[in-house]
Amino acid sequence: MKKGVTAAWLSRSWLNRSWLNRWFLLGLAVTLCLGVSIAKDQSSKAKEQAPEISGQWTGTWGIYSPAQGTTPPKSICKQLDAKVESKDSIWTATFEGDCGRPYKYHIKMEGRQVGQVVLFKGTTDLGDKDGGVFDWIGRANEKEFVGFFTSANYTGTFSLSRAN
């Protein structure tokens, strides 16, 4: 009788292992399919088209006091015009306006695409006459270009939209 019980147990044991192998392979296949699907989704997000921010912009800029956080910026220069150009993911902006006297600054902007916007940062020296070294950050999409600037003596904001 032992031989019959052993043979039956071995055949059941093999059968159970066969089902275990099938479940393991099914789980492995599902995991691989999910991994491929996630990888395709991430690669398509990485290939998103950069927003077109080159061209003419117009708006305002003003001084802002962080100590008076609820007070809106005082407009010092009501008109700010900018021309933005891109080459190899490096943007250059030419800012022009009149703030008691005409000014024109060429600023190199380091930008990176995040979704449908470009985030910028930069440092530029405008010279002693115009406030010295400024750090600034900005965000642009196809319709608006906004930012914040700071120096040893000033903080402020700017807001631009597409020129007509």
Helices and strands as residue ranges (DSSP letters): H 2-46, E 55-63, G 66-68, E 74-87, E 90-98, E 102-114, E 117-125, G 128-130, E 133-140, E 144-151, E 155-162
